[in-house]
Amino acid sequence: MIHQENILDQRKKGNVYHFLDYKNKRPFFMKPIKITIDVPIRDTFFMVKNVVYKEKQILALKKEQDPNTIVLVEATIENGKLSYVSRIPDEYIYDITRMIEGTI
């Protein structure tokens, strides 16, 4: 048992990553998904891209009826599920658009 404690102590001295910090810096959704938003009107979107900008989950959504229009929203994820989407502040739109411009 003493040998195991020494090994664990040595591991703590190396590169230790805080899981929540790591999770906040990488996209939550890895594959495209279908999202239905209920408020203010019920509408269905397809998430085509998920990027992280300033530790915020940003989703690029396309409507079923209008596939040429892309909607950018900030996703709030609680307990491993998408719980809320909100409008992105205007000052971030330009930077986010430049990030995803060539990938969609």
Protein Blocks (a to p, Z undefined) as FASTA:
>chain_A
ZZmmmmmmmmmmmccddfklmmmmpcfblbdcddddfbfbdcddddfbdcdeehiacddd
ddfklmmbccddddddeehiafbdcdddfklmmmmmmmmmmmZZ
